[in-house]
């Protein structure tokens, strides 16, 4: 392994810990997560969803790990930007460049592609986990009184691909969640 390339990737991924998610900016919400925080919580959600759906949790975690890596180079794409720029088209090339042919890079590129295709149960879980994490962040904002974040829930259930994802959505849409109560 080229150790310098791994360190280059690690430094590049540090960008995600300093880059705020940009979707909430479009609705005047300035207090929101970084891309790295989103990615971490997506992986935790995905792991437990994989266990529930009897899927390969290791594969799901690798998909989630790779899913937001390209955002170091093109930032978090918002619902407004998607109208003008398709990250899906350039993400595979970005990921390939980022991984610099290190050992294991082919596997991550393949899994990244599989996640984008959303045909396997693992890909569906990874996709749902990303959407659910965004909805959890929206629910947190709603619980702080930011009503405009309700728009994040419009028509999202139909986008979820797993039974567990839809069940989590139903709870999340209807309830305020206070983790410290039990």
RATAVEN-V829451 format. One line per field, one symbol per residue. phi: phi as a letter, one per 20 degrees, with the letter a starting at -180 (. if undefined). psi: psi as a letter, one per 20 degrees, with the letter a starting at -180 (. if undefined). A space follows every 10 residues. Layout:
BEGIN
phi: ???
psi: ???
END
This chain:
BEGIN
phi: .effffffff fffggffddf fegfgfdmde ebfefffgff fgffgfgfff ffeldfffff ffffgefdgf ffdcmfeeff fgfdbdfgfe gffffgfffl lfgnffffff ffffffflde fffffgffff fffffffffg fffeoefffg ffeflfgfef ddffffffgg fffeceddfe eb
psi: qohhhghggg gghhhhiioq qighhikkoi nrrrhggggg hghgggghgg ghjlrohggg hhghgihjgi ihhjrpprhg hhhipnhhhi ghhgggggik kqpihhghgg hgggghhlhr hghhgggghg ghghhggghg ggiijnhhih hhipjhhiip iqggghgggg ghhhqponhj i.
END
